[in-house]
Amino acid sequence: MVAVVETKQEAGAAQSIEFRVERHPDDPDLLVGSWRLAHNGKIIEESRPGVPIRMEFRFAVDCADQHGIPFVWVNDPDELFPPWER
């Protein structure tokens, strides 16, 4: 089971996937979620351009679950993608 946390500190020293939320640079009304899982400098899985943020978030959580990573940290300082929309 993967826990979704709002701050890096909530994950402590455990491994986590950072899910960054920001506005698209060309369309400020469009939210973008980006994430990446790497191991030994090699990208295992990562976000894809053009995928809706809710779907990308689901991909990140599923990836964490498949690889035994206990946390997904939602790095969303502007609160653009609140918990009730995930």
C-alpha positions as CSV (number, residue, x, y, z in Angstrom):
1,M,0.0,0.0,0.0
2,V,1.3,3.4,-1.0
3,A,0.7,6.4,1.2
4,V,0.3,9.8,-0.4
5,V,2.0,12.6,1.6
6,E,2.0,16.3,1.4
7,T,5.5,17.0,2.7
8,K,8.8,15.2,2.2
9,Q,9.2,15.1,6.0
10,E,6.1,12.8,6.3
11,A,8.0,10.2,4.3
12,G,11.1,10.5,6.6
13,A,14.1,8.6,5.3
14,A,11.9,6.2,3.4
15,Q,12.1,6.1,-0.4
16,S,9.4,8.1,-2.2
17,I,8.4,9.3,-5.6
18,E,8.1,13.1,-5.9
19,F,5.0,14.1,-7.9
20,R,5.5,17.8,-8.9
21,V,2.5,19.9,-9.7
22,E,2.8,23.1,-11.8
23,R,1.1,25.1,-14.4
24,H,1.9,24.4,-18.1
25,P,4.3,27.2,-19.3
26,D,2.2,27.8,-22.4
27,D,-1.2,27.4,-20.9
28,P,-1.6,28.6,-17.3
29,D,-5.0,27.0,-17.1
30,L,-3.5,23.5,-17.7
31,L,-2.0,21.7,-14.7
32,V,1.0,19.4,-15.3
33,G,2.1,16.6,-13.0
34,S,5.6,15.3,-13.4
35,W,7.5,12.5,-11.7
36,R,10.4,10.1,-12.3
37,L,11.6,6.8,-10.8
38,A,15.3,6.2,-11.3
39,H,17.8,3.7,-10.0
40,N,21.5,3.9,-10.3
41,G,21.2,6.7,-12.8
42,K,18.8,4.8,-15.0
43,I,15.2,6.0,-15.5
44,I,12.9,3.1,-14.8
45,E,9.6,5.0,-15.3
46,E,8.6,8.7,-15.6
47,S,5.7,11.0,-16.5
48,R,4.7,11.4,-20.1
49,P,3.8,14.7,-21.8
50,G,0.1,15.3,-22.6
51,V,-1.3,13.0,-20.0
52,P,-4.1,14.5,-17.8
53,I,-2.8,15.2,-14.3
54,R,-5.2,12.8,-12.6
55,M,-4.1,10.0,-14.8
56,E,-0.4,10.8,-14.3
57,F,-0.9,10.9,-10.6
58,R,-2.5,7.4,-10.8
59,F,0.5,6.2,-12.9
60,A,2.9,7.5,-10.2
61,V,1.0,5.8,-7.4
62,D,0.8,2.5,-9.4
63,C,4.6,2.7,-10.1
64,A,5.4,3.2,-6.5
65,D,3.2,0.2,-5.6
66,Q,4.8,-2.0,-8.2
67,H,8.3,-1.2,-7.1
68,G,7.7,-1.4,-3.3
69,I,8.1,2.4,-2.7
70,P,6.0,3.3,0.3
71,F,5.3,7.0,-0.4
72,V,4.3,9.4,-3.2
73,W,5.1,12.9,-2.1
74,V,2.9,15.5,-3.8
75,N,5.1,18.6,-4.2
76,D,2.3,21.2,-4.7
77,P,3.3,24.4,-2.9
78,D,0.6,26.4,-4.7
79,E,-2.1,23.9,-3.8
80,L,-3.2,23.5,-7.5
81,F,-4.1,19.8,-7.2
82,P,-5.7,19.4,-3.8
83,P,-6.3,16.0,-2.2
84,W,-10.0,15.9,-2.9
85,E,-9.3,16.2,-6.7
86,R,-6.8,13.4,-6.7
